[in-house]
Amino acid sequence: MPEAQQDRDARWMREALAAAVEAGERDEVPVGACIVTNDDRLLAVAGNRTRTDCDPTAHAEIVALREAARELGNYRLTDAIVYSTIEPCAMCAGALVQARVRRLVYGARDERFGAVETHFRICDSSSLNHRMEITSGVLETECRSIMQEFFRKRRQ
């Protein structure tokens, strides 16, 4: 991958990480996501809101997809790149496919619920009518550390 793309991915993943930190401060599982256009326009940034909104679907990716769709006035986000700190679950991966997202970039794998590469391969399944480019491992250590620290503190 070209260095300019790596720099761009790291820049936007830092935005998602900031949203994850903010979610953790609200006692949400610290996952963050942001959505940008191919020409680097920020459409949405969100952290998990499941507890805050009392909504099991209010994962960071879903909240950001809703905001980005409203911003564009279109539920099809064909020019969008989604940055997520953690590998999306089956619900979020399915929503990314439904939105026709062009590219997904995520930080750390989710060994239990990850549905992009760890389990299911929803985002690039040949069974579905849309597949997206996937890049994983961007700022992986930072993304994983936020989650580990959050759950370590909860176990104390």
C-alpha positions in Angstrom: 0.0 0.0 0.0 1.4 3.5 -0.9 2.7 5.5 2.0 0.2 8.3 1.4 -2.6 5.8 1.8 -1.1 4.5 5.0 -0.8 8.0 6.4 -4.4 8.8 5.4 -5.7 5.6 7.0 -3.8 6.4 10.2 -5.1 9.9 10.3 -8.7 8.8 10.1 -8.2 5.9 12.4 -7.1 8.4 15.0 -10.5 10.1 14.6 -12.2 6.8 15.2 -9.9 6.2 18.2 -10.9 9.5 19.7 -14.6 8.5 19.4 -13.8 5.2 21.1 -12.1 6.9 24.0 -15.1 9.2 24.4 -17.4 6.2 24.3 -15.4 4.5 27.0 -15.6 7.6 29.2 -19.4 7.2 29.0 -19.0 3.5 30.1 -19.8 2.3 26.6 -17.6 -0.5 25.1 -14.9 1.7 23.5 -15.4 1.2 19.8 -15.3 4.2 17.4 -15.9 4.7 13.8 -15.7 7.5 11.2 -16.8 7.7 7.6 -15.1 9.8 5.0 -15.6 10.3 1.3 -12.9 9.3 -1.2 -11.9 12.9 -1.4 -11.3 13.1 2.4 -14.5 14.8 3.5 -15.6 13.7 7.0 -19.2 12.6 6.9 -19.6 11.1 10.4 -17.8 10.1 13.5 -19.4 8.1 16.3 -18.7 5.9 19.3 -20.8 3.0 20.7 -24.1 4.3 22.1 -25.9 1.0 23.1 -26.1 1.9 26.8 -26.5 5.6 26.3 -29.4 5.2 23.8 -30.7 1.9 25.4 -30.5 0.5 21.8 -28.8 -2.8 21.0 -28.2 -1.6 17.4 -26.4 1.6 18.4 -22.9 0.3 17.6 -20.4 2.9 16.5 -20.5 1.8 12.8 -24.4 1.9 12.7 -24.6 5.3 14.4 -22.0 6.6 11.9 -23.7 5.0 8.9 -27.0 6.7 9.9 -25.3 10.1 10.3 -23.4 9.8 7.0 -26.5 8.8 5.1 -28.4 11.8 6.5 -25.4 14.1 5.6 -25.4 12.8 2.0 -29.2 12.5 1.7 -28.7 9.0 0.4 -28.5 5.6 2.2 -26.1 4.4 -0.5 -22.6 5.3 0.5 -20.8 4.1 -2.6 -18.0 6.6 -2.3 -17.5 6.1 1.4 -14.6 4.7 3.5 -15.5 3.4 6.9 -12.8 3.4 9.7 -13.6 1.3 12.7 -11.3 0.6 15.7 -12.5 -3.0 15.9 -13.5 -5.5 13.3 -17.3 -5.1 12.7 -19.8 -7.7 14.0 -22.3 -9.5 11.8 -24.9 -6.7 12.2 -22.5 -3.9 11.3 -20.8 -5.8 8.5 -24.2 -6.5 7.0 -25.1 -2.8 7.3 -21.9 -1.9 5.5 -22.8 -4.2 2.6 -26.4 -2.8 2.5 -24.9 0.8 2.3 -22.6 -0.3 -0.5 -19.6 1.1 1.3 -16.5 1.2 -1.0 -13.9 0.4 1.6 -13.6 -0.7 5.2 -10.5 -0.1 7.3 -10.4 -1.5 10.8 -7.8 -1.6 13.6 -7.9 -4.8 15.6 -9.6 -8.2 15.0 -12.5 -9.3 17.2 -11.9 -12.9 17.9 -15.4 -13.5 19.4 -17.7 -11.4 17.1 -15.7 -10.2 14.1 -17.6 -11.0 11.0 -15.4 -9.4 8.3 -12.4 -11.7 8.3 -12.4 -13.6 11.6 -15.8 -15.2 11.0 -18.3 -15.2 8.1 -16.4 -12.9 5.6 -19.6 -10.9 5.1 -17.9 -7.8 3.5 -16.4 -9.7 0.7 -18.5 -12.8 0.4 -19.1 -14.0 -3.2 -22.7 -14.9 -2.1 -23.6 -11.3 -1.8 -24.2 -8.7 -4.5 -21.7 -6.2 -3.0 -18.1 -6.6 -1.9 -15.8 -4.0 -0.5 -12.1 -3.5 -0.2 -10.9 -4.4 3.3 -7.8 -3.2 5.1 -7.1 -4.4 8.6 -4.5 -3.8 11.3 -4.3 0.0 11.0 -3.1 1.3 14.4 -3.9 -2.2 15.6 -2.0 -2.0 18.9 -3.8 1.2 20.0 -7.2 -0.1 19.0 -6.6 -3.3 20.9 -5.2 -1.6 23.9 -8.2 0.6 24.4 -10.5 -2.4 24.5 -8.2 -4.4 26.8 -7.8 -1.6 29.3 -11.6 -1.0 29.4 -12.3 -4.7 30.2 -9.4 -4.9 32.6 -10.8 -2.1 34.6 -14.3 -3.6 34.6 -13.0 -6.9 36.0 -11.3 -5.2 39.0 
